Each structure stands twice: as structure tokens, then as C-alpha cells.
Amino acid sequence: MQELIQDIARELALVPPGWGGNLLRGLLTTLQIAFGAYALALVIGIGGMLGKVYGGPVTRLVLEVYTTAIRAVPELIVLLLLYYAGTDFLNFILAKFGHDPVDINALLAGILVIGIVQGAFCTEVFRGAIRSIPVGQVEAAQSFGMPFWQRFRRIILPIMTPRALPGLSNLWLITTKDTALLAVIGFSELALTTKQAAGATKSYFLFYMVAAVLYLCVTLISNVVLKRIERHYRRGQKQLA
């Protein structure tokens, strides 16, 4: 038993030949991608919601195609299409203007790809939340002569936010898991680092269990933070039993 514990400690050491340090760096990269992608998804979601609810026919059609296509196609295929096709398209445009092809920063590419994917889901979460606002409250703000952006900031956004939070919380957890899909394109985040560690040491059960525990820790900490945020925005509201 003592020998087993020593072997585990050696393989999980923070310095080589242990893989503990690499796993933590992979976790840090995973969190960087998740935060960046989620922030991008929120921006896309708010813009998409405004376009779907208040935009013209062409804007609504474009956004409908975007959200439907993203939600209909498996996320792994979308990620591969956006990463490889997007890079080829960018280099094609650069070549047309006489510029040399570029290598897109892997971290930036991961953030953009996952952000675009989650932005479609975020758009629908915000759209559902804004549609649930009683029309009378918005009409009351209009009767006071509030311009649109003032109504949006003072009336719509404060009411919409707590209604959207459960869906947004779920999307954050999905985003942290979607970072593992980047291992398919060779991006060194937690999932790929775990695979490399397991392959090098043949300790598959150990390293995949460690990775699972790290993802679980991220989820548990996220749940605590998200519940605090939701409680803050729902203060003063009647709570369901």
C-alpha cells in the first residue's frame, strides 16, 4: 500500500518526471478559454437577442439561420469547421490582398470557436428571458417617455437578468466542458494533457480520475459562485418553496 501511494505521489509530482504541474497548467488554460469564450458568448447573446427581438426581417433571418445551424449540428463538428475552415478562409482573404498566411494563436482560436458556438445558445436564453417580461411594464416605461436604451437599462435588463441566470449558469458549466473538445485539434488544455500523461505513464485510471476530480472541483466552485450571483439578483423577490 505504501509503495502504491509513493508511485501515485511520484506520478502526480509538480515537477518532472511527475505530471502534476502539467495538469495544473492544463487546468489553467482550460479556465482561460472558458472565461474568454463565455464572455464572448454573452456579448453575442445580447446582440443576437436584440437582433431577434427588435431587428428587421433580414437581421432576424440571419440570426435564425445562425442559431438553428449551431444548435442542430454536433458541437464537435462545428468546432472543427470553425477552426479549420475559418483559418483557411482567413488565409484565403489575406492571399487575395497579397499578404502571407498567418498562424492563428491557439488560445485565441479556442476562445473564438467556443464563444461562437455558445453564443447561439446564449442568444436563445436571453430571448426567452426577455419574452417573459410582462408587456405592461415595458409599456409603462414608454408612457413616461423613456427612450429605448433607457428602458432597456432601467426596466428590461434588471427584470431579464434573474430570469436568464439559470440558463446562463448551465451554459457556463457546458462551456467549461466544451474546452475538452479542443483536444481533438491538438490544443493543450486539461483533456489533452491528461491523455498525454496517461499515455506516457500507462496509468490511465489514475490520470483520468484526477482530471475528473479537477473538472468536478471547477463545477462545485462555480455552483457556489453562481448561486451567490443568482441570490443577489433575486433579492427582494418571492422564493419558491
Backbone torsions as a table, in degrees:
resi	resn	phi	psi	omega
1	MET	NA	-45.3	179.5
2	GLN	-62.6	-37.3	178.9
3	GLU	-66.2	-38.3	178.3
4	LEU	-63.3	-44.3	179.2
5	ILE	-62.5	-39.5	178.6
6	GLN	-64.9	-39.5	178.7
7	ASP	-64.3	-42.3	178.8
8	ILE	-64.2	-43.8	179.2
9	ALA	-62.1	-38.2	-179.9
10	ARG	-67.8	-41.4	-178.5
11	GLU	-72.4	-26.1	-179.9
12	LEU	-100.6	11.1	179.1
13	ALA	-60.7	148.9	-177.3
14	LEU	-74.5	-14.9	-179.8
15	VAL	-118.4	151.4	179.1
16	PRO	-57.4	145.6	8.6
17	PRO	-83.1	7.1	176.9
18	GLY	-72.3	157.5	-176.5
19	TRP	-108.2	5.3	-177.6
20	GLY	-60.8	-43.4	179.1
21	GLY	-62.9	-40.7	178.6
22	ASN	-64.4	-39.6	178.8
23	LEU	-63.8	-41.3	179.0
24	LEU	-67.0	-38.5	176.2
25	ARG	-65.6	-37.9	175.7
26	GLY	-63.3	-39.4	177.0
27	LEU	-64.1	-41.8	178.6
28	LEU	-61.6	-42.9	177.9
29	THR	-63.9	-40.8	177.2
30	THR	-58.3	-43.8	-179.8
31	LEU	-68.9	-36.8	177.1
32	GLN	-61.2	-45.8	179.0
33	ILE	-64.4	-43.5	-177.2
34	ALA	-63.1	-46.0	179.5
35	PHE	-63.5	-46.5	-179.7
36	GLY	-63.3	-45.8	-179.2
37	ALA	-65.5	-38.5	-178.9
38	TYR	-68.1	-40.8	177.0
39	ALA	-61.8	-43.5	177.1
40	LEU	-62.8	-41.0	179.6
41	ALA	-62.8	-37.9	177.8
42	LEU	-64.0	-41.9	178.7
43	VAL	-63.9	-47.2	178.5
44	ILE	-62.3	-40.4	-178.5
45	GLY	-62.8	-44.5	179.3
46	ILE	-66.1	-44.7	178.1
47	GLY	-62.9	-43.0	178.8
48	GLY	-64.4	-40.0	178.8
49	MET	-63.1	-45.7	179.4
50	LEU	-61.9	-40.5	179.3
51	GLY	-66.2	-40.3	-179.2
52	LYS	-71.3	-34.7	-175.9
53	VAL	-87.9	-40.5	-172.9
54	TYR	-115.7	-5.4	-176.1
55	GLY	-78.1	172.5	177.9
56	GLY	-79.7	178.9	-177.1
57	PRO	-58.8	-41.9	-178.6
58	VAL	-66.8	-44.3	178.6
59	THR	-60.3	-44.0	179.8
60	ARG	-64.2	-39.5	-179.9
61	LEU	-65.4	-45.1	179.9
62	VAL	-61.3	-44.9	-179.7
63	LEU	-68.1	-34.4	177.7
64	GLU	-65.9	-41.5	176.8
65	VAL	-62.9	-44.0	179.9
66	TYR	-60.0	-52.9	-176.3
67	THR	-68.3	-37.5	-179.5
68	THR	-67.6	-44.3	-178.7
69	ALA	-64.8	-43.2	-178.8
70	ILE	-65.1	-41.8	-177.4
71	ARG	-77.3	-21.2	-177.0
72	ALA	-85.4	-32.7	-175.4
73	VAL	-92.8	137.6	176.7
74	PRO	-52.3	141.1	-172.8
75	GLU	-61.2	-35.0	179.8
76	LEU	-62.5	-42.2	179.1
77	ILE	-66.0	-41.1	178.1
78	VAL	-62.0	-42.9	179.2
79	LEU	-60.7	-45.3	-180.0
80	LEU	-64.6	-41.9	179.3
81	LEU	-63.2	-48.0	-178.2
82	LEU	-64.8	-39.2	-176.4
83	TYR	-71.0	-54.3	-174.9
84	TYR	-78.5	-48.0	-179.6
85	ALA	-66.7	-38.0	178.6
86	GLY	-63.3	-42.5	178.2
87	THR	-64.9	-43.8	178.9
88	ASP	-63.5	-40.1	-179.9
89	PHE	-65.7	-42.1	178.9
90	LEU	-62.0	-45.1	179.5
91	ASN	-67.7	-31.0	175.9
92	PHE	-64.5	-44.2	178.6
93	ILE	-64.5	-42.5	179.1
94	LEU	-62.6	-39.7	179.3
95	ALA	-63.9	-35.6	179.0
96	LYS	-63.4	-29.8	180.0
97	PHE	-98.4	11.7	174.7
98	GLY	80.2	19.0	179.7
99	HIS	-99.9	155.0	178.1
100	ASP	-75.3	151.5	176.8
101	PRO	-63.3	153.8	-177.8
102	VAL	-121.5	153.1	172.6
103	ASP	-99.7	117.6	-178.3
104	ILE	-73.0	135.4	176.7
105	ASN	-56.1	128.7	-173.9
106	ALA	-61.8	-41.0	-180.0
107	LEU	-63.4	-45.4	179.0
108	LEU	-63.8	-41.5	179.4
109	ALA	-61.9	-43.3	178.7
110	GLY	-61.4	-42.3	178.9
111	ILE	-63.8	-45.3	-178.5
112	LEU	-64.0	-46.5	-175.8
113	VAL	-63.7	-51.0	-178.4
114	ILE	-69.4	-35.2	177.8
115	GLY	-62.2	-41.5	178.7
116	ILE	-65.9	-40.9	179.0
117	VAL	-64.1	-50.5	-177.9
118	GLN	-71.7	-22.4	177.6
119	GLY	-60.7	-33.8	178.6
120	ALA	-65.6	-43.6	178.7
121	PHE	-68.0	-38.6	-180.0
122	CYS	-64.0	-37.3	177.5
123	THR	-58.1	-44.9	-178.8
124	GLU	-70.2	-33.4	176.9
125	VAL	-63.7	-47.6	179.2
126	PHE	-65.7	-38.9	-178.9
127	ARG	-64.2	-42.6	177.4
128	GLY	-64.1	-37.9	-179.5
129	ALA	-67.2	-42.0	-177.5
130	ILE	-72.9	-30.1	177.6
131	ARG	-70.9	-19.9	-178.8
132	SER	-84.6	-5.7	-180.0
133	ILE	-74.3	129.7	177.8
134	PRO	-57.6	132.7	-176.8
135	VAL	-61.2	-33.1	-177.2
136	GLY	-60.5	-33.1	-179.3
137	GLN	-69.4	-38.2	177.7
138	VAL	-70.7	-40.0	179.0
139	GLU	-65.0	-34.4	177.4
140	ALA	-64.1	-40.4	177.3
141	ALA	-65.2	-38.3	177.6
142	GLN	-64.2	-37.8	-178.6
143	SER	-65.2	-23.4	176.2
144	PHE	-84.6	-0.4	177.3
145	GLY	82.8	19.1	178.7
146	MET	-70.2	131.6	172.7
147	PRO	-68.9	168.1	-171.8
148	PHE	-57.1	-50.6	-174.2
149	TRP	-67.4	-28.6	175.3
150	GLN	-71.5	-39.6	175.5
151	ARG	-63.2	-41.0	-178.4
152	PHE	-65.0	-42.4	-176.6
153	ARG	-74.3	-38.0	-173.2
154	ARG	-95.8	-26.9	-174.6
155	ILE	-114.8	-58.0	-171.2
156	ILE	-68.1	-51.4	-175.3
157	LEU	-61.9	-45.8	178.9
158	PRO	-63.0	-32.4	179.3
159	ILE	-79.8	-37.6	-175.8
160	MET	-70.8	-37.6	-171.8
161	THR	-57.9	-54.0	-179.6
162	PRO	-63.3	-27.0	178.7
163	ARG	-75.4	-25.9	-179.5
164	ALA	-89.5	-18.1	-172.3
165	LEU	-58.3	-42.6	178.2
166	PRO	-58.2	-44.4	177.9
167	GLY	-66.7	-39.6	179.2
168	LEU	-67.5	-35.8	177.1
169	SER	-62.9	-43.2	178.6
170	ASN	-63.7	-39.4	179.7
171	LEU	-65.9	-34.1	176.9
172	TRP	-62.3	-44.6	179.8
173	LEU	-65.9	-37.9	176.7
174	ILE	-64.4	-39.0	179.8
175	THR	-62.0	-42.3	178.7
176	THR	-62.5	-34.0	178.9
177	LYS	-77.0	-33.5	-178.6
178	ASP	-66.0	-21.2	177.9
179	THR	-60.4	-26.6	179.4
180	ALA	-65.2	-24.6	179.3
181	LEU	-66.2	-23.0	-179.5
182	LEU	-68.3	-14.8	176.4
183	ALA	-62.3	-26.8	-179.3
184	VAL	-64.5	-32.9	-180.0
185	ILE	-95.8	12.7	174.0
186	GLY	82.9	19.2	179.6
187	PHE	-84.6	130.6	-171.7
188	SER	-84.9	80.0	172.0
189	GLU	-109.4	-162.6	-172.2
190	LEU	-62.1	-42.6	-176.6
191	ALA	-63.9	-46.4	-179.2
192	LEU	-69.0	-39.1	177.2
193	THR	-61.3	-40.0	177.2
194	THR	-62.9	-43.2	178.9
195	LYS	-61.5	-42.6	179.5
196	GLN	-65.0	-42.1	-179.9
197	ALA	-64.8	-43.5	-179.7
198	ALA	-65.8	-39.2	179.4
199	GLY	-68.1	-36.5	-177.8
200	ALA	-74.1	-34.0	-175.7
201	THR	-102.5	-14.2	-174.8
202	LYS	66.0	12.9	177.5
203	SER	-96.5	67.5	-173.4
204	TYR	-64.0	-46.8	-177.7
205	PHE	-60.7	-44.4	-177.5
206	LEU	-60.0	-53.3	-172.5
207	PHE	-72.6	-35.5	177.4
208	TYR	-71.5	-30.1	173.8
209	MET	-68.1	-40.8	177.6
210	VAL	-62.4	-43.3	178.4
211	ALA	-62.2	-42.4	178.5
212	ALA	-61.4	-40.2	178.8
213	VAL	-66.0	-39.7	178.7
214	LEU	-64.2	-44.2	176.2
215	TYR	-62.5	-38.9	179.2
216	LEU	-64.4	-40.9	178.1
217	CYS	-61.6	-42.6	177.2
218	VAL	-59.6	-42.8	-179.6
219	THR	-65.0	-44.9	-178.2
220	LEU	-64.4	-44.0	178.2
221	ILE	-64.9	-41.1	178.9
222	SER	-61.6	-40.7	180.0
223	ASN	-61.3	-40.4	179.2
224	VAL	-63.7	-47.4	-179.1
225	VAL	-64.6	-44.6	-177.8
226	LEU	-65.4	-36.7	177.9
227	LYS	-67.0	-36.5	176.8
228	ARG	-65.5	-41.9	178.8
229	ILE	-63.5	-45.4	-179.8
230	GLU	-64.4	-40.0	178.1
231	ARG	-63.5	-36.4	178.9
232	HIS	-63.9	-46.1	-176.7
233	TYR	-76.5	-18.0	179.0
234	ARG	-100.6	9.4	-179.7
235	ARG	-62.2	137.7	-178.7
236	GLY	87.5	-10.8	179.4
237	GLN	-93.6	151.8	179.3
238	LYS	-70.3	129.1	-179.5
239	GLN	-93.5	138.6	177.8
240	LEU	-74.1	147.6	-179.6
241	ALA	-72.1	NA	NA
